[in-house]
Amino acid sequence: MSSSLRPGPSRWRRAASIVLASGWTHPETATPPSRPPPAEGFRLLLLQRSPHQGFMPGAHVFPGGVLDAADRSADWLGLFAPYHRPPRFGLGPAPFSRAAFPSLPDTDDHNADNTGTLPEDVAFRICAVREAFEEAGVLLLRPRTSPPGPAPGPGLALEPPAGLAAWRARVRRDPRHFLRLCAHLDCTPDIWALHNWSAWLTPFLRGTTRRFETAFFLCCLREPPPVYPDLAEVVGYQAHLQLLVCPELVSSGGFLVSLTLRIKPRTLAWSSPSEATESFLTKEIWLPPPQFYEVRRLANFASLSDLHKFCLGRALEGLERWLPIILLTADGMVHLLPGDELYLEDSDFLENLMSTEKKTEEIMKEGKQFHRIVTYNRHLYDIHVTVQSKYKHVYPKNSVVRKSHL
């Protein structure tokens, strides 16, 4: 077996995503709730990608995007100075790399500047903070004079600056403007509030040429900041048709009906893990398998405080880097993850699919050592985990859909 990925038709691009978890003090409604509040005492920010996007159109995801040369630029050194010293600006030791498979060829990414001065995990954090601003209008910054290092508890996002729309338009056109915005506000990206969480590589699927190696960070906030979707890459608003009747024409015997588009903010932007799961099962939202896995992983935590303490406690452990391998069954699809008894660290399966004539139920009955996501259709996934988690992290509990959903 080989652990080296041969260059294939896919273009591998490096990216960063940020899981924003917020405390929740907002009253649900003025009337008694129709169902009990969710068990988790925090909410997650999920943004819906535009249906016109080429990658995961219409999906609900965490904010994120492709690493840009501006995120690595040596110009950031001047902004962090003199209060934060390079190369890691008080982040602490670099995390351990825990996975050798797969080793990727040189990334075909014209936006990446491999000669950049910043350490890789610093650049990825800047990328994640920038993307949160571009896509959601959320500014994860702290004053330049603040001491480095993680805060003892969840933090707060910065109030949006005057001229938010103009600044965001500049940053979207040229990511180098994000450094200029930070300098204008006399702030630095709050790289210390971002905790290593996971790393996913896009699995091979026929017809898919866009593939990403994405670092996921987690950030805990005391309260949810306002969210302003950019309405380009992500859409945070739902269109409703309203029937309007012209009274003047009605009174004169005529009749005119016009349709206008009423824009209403989405209420699903902040959801607890259990709420997001229910919205997925009822087809209100669509979560790709990695996002569904992470939502179910976060369901292990009862409170924001527990989640934040967990992140601080495992900060130096590093994280796993996963490339799912796809197994096509006679009636479904299985995403195999490292540790599963069917997972093969063989580069032959990185640009090809595994397949079997057996049904998914047969495959499940034959196995014992599971780390897999079983997909029945677009809105029905099972998670089966019997392996032990590594490096002080946590895996999702088994999550099996109710038969009524099938």
Secondary structure, 3 states (H helix, E strand, C coil): CCCECCCCCCEEEEEEEEEEEEECCCCCCCCCCCCCCCCCEEEEECEEECCCCCCCCCCEECCEEECCHHHHCCHHHHHHCCCCCCCCCCCCCCCCECCCCCECCCCCCCCCCCCCCCCHHHHHHHHHHHHHHHHHCCECEEECCCCCCCCCCCECCECCCCCHHHHHHHHHHCCHHHHHHHHHCCEEECHHHCEEEEEEECCCCCCCCEEEEEEEEEEEECCCCCCCCCCCCEECEEEEEEEEECHHHHHCCCCCEEEEEEEEECCCCEECHHHHHHHHHCCCCCCCHHHHHHHHHHCCCCEHHHHHHHHHHCCCCCECEECCEEEECCCCEEEECCCCCCCCCCHHHCCCCEECCCCHHHHHHHCCCCEEEEEEECCEEEEEECCCCCCCCCCCCCECCCHHHC
